[in-house]
Amino acid sequence: MNKLIILSKISEKKSRMKLNVGDVLFESMSQNIGAVTKIFDHPDGKIIKIRWRMEGHLPHDTEHSYKKVLRCVKNGEYELTPKISTNSQVEPNK
């Protein structure tokens, strides 16, 4: 019984995903590439601002609920590429 509880807690931690400013989203149906530019609190929950870019078009900004974007990533509607932090760069051997 305890093993089952521990395994479920481990799988819960793995399934928790977090969106951050600088993450890149790809929406395959429209071939849009979006960058998360801002995440802010709202009385109804967090709001995420995305700047979408499509080849041959001007960029446009949209605002969505954080939960909706996270759900789209989990369902495979958006592909997420997390921002790579510059603090974890490895220096080449000299």
C-alpha positions as CSV (number, residue, x, y, z in Angstrom):
1,M,0.0,0.0,0.0
2,N,2.8,2.4,0.9
3,K,4.6,1.7,-2.3
4,L,1.5,2.6,-4.3
5,I,1.2,6.0,-2.5
6,I,4.9,6.7,-3.0
7,L,4.7,5.9,-6.7
8,S,1.7,8.0,-7.2
9,K,3.4,11.0,-5.6
10,I,6.4,10.5,-7.8
11,S,4.3,10.4,-10.9
12,E,2.4,13.5,-9.7
13,K,5.7,15.4,-9.4
14,K,6.8,14.3,-12.9
15,S,3.4,15.4,-14.4
16,R,3.6,18.9,-12.9
17,M,4.6,21.2,-15.6
18,K,5.4,24.9,-15.3
19,L,5.4,27.6,-17.9
20,N,7.9,30.4,-17.7
21,V,8.6,33.6,-19.5
22,G,10.9,32.9,-22.4
23,D,9.4,29.4,-23.1
24,V,8.6,28.8,-26.8
25,L,5.4,27.2,-28.0
26,F,4.7,25.6,-31.4
27,E,1.1,25.3,-32.6
28,S,1.2,22.7,-35.4
29,M,-2.2,23.3,-37.1
30,S,-1.4,26.9,-38.0
31,Q,2.5,26.6,-37.9
32,N,2.6,29.5,-35.4
33,I,5.6,29.8,-33.1
34,G,4.9,31.7,-29.9
35,A,7.1,33.0,-27.1
36,V,5.8,33.5,-23.6
37,T,6.4,37.2,-22.9
38,K,4.6,37.7,-19.6
39,I,2.7,35.8,-16.9
40,F,0.7,37.8,-14.4
41,D,-2.0,37.3,-11.8
42,H,-5.6,38.1,-12.4
43,P,-8.6,37.7,-10.1
44,D,-9.8,34.7,-12.2
45,G,-6.3,33.1,-12.2
46,K,-3.0,33.5,-13.9
47,I,-2.9,35.1,-17.4
48,I,-0.2,34.3,-19.9
49,K,0.8,36.6,-22.7
50,I,2.1,35.0,-25.9
51,R,3.7,36.7,-28.9
52,W,2.9,34.6,-32.0
53,R,5.1,34.7,-35.1
54,M,4.2,33.2,-38.4
55,E,6.4,33.4,-41.5
56,G,5.3,36.2,-43.8
57,H,3.1,37.9,-41.2
58,L,3.5,40.5,-38.5
59,P,3.8,39.1,-34.9
60,H,0.6,39.4,-32.8
61,D,0.1,39.1,-29.0
62,T,-2.6,37.0,-27.4
63,E,-3.6,36.5,-23.7
64,H,-4.9,33.2,-22.4
65,S,-5.5,31.7,-19.1
66,Y,-2.5,29.8,-17.7
67,K,-4.6,26.7,-17.2
68,K,-5.8,26.7,-20.8
69,V,-2.2,26.9,-22.2
70,L,-1.0,24.2,-19.9
71,R,-3.8,22.0,-20.9
72,C,-3.0,22.5,-24.6
73,V,0.6,21.5,-23.9
74,K,-0.4,18.4,-22.1
75,N,-3.0,17.4,-24.8
76,G,-0.4,17.9,-27.5
77,E,-2.0,20.9,-29.2
78,Y,1.1,23.0,-28.4
79,E,4.7,21.7,-28.3
80,L,6.7,23.3,-25.5
81,T,10.4,24.2,-25.6
82,P,11.5,25.5,-22.2
83,K,13.8,28.4,-22.1
84,I,17.4,27.4,-21.5
85,S,18.9,29.1,-18.5
86,T,22.3,30.8,-19.1
87,N,23.5,30.0,-15.6
88,S,23.9,26.3,-16.4
89,Q,26.4,26.7,-19.3
90,V,29.3,24.3,-19.3
91,E,32.7,25.8,-20.1
92,P,34.7,23.9,-22.6
93,N,37.9,22.1,-21.5
94,K,41.0,24.1,-22.1
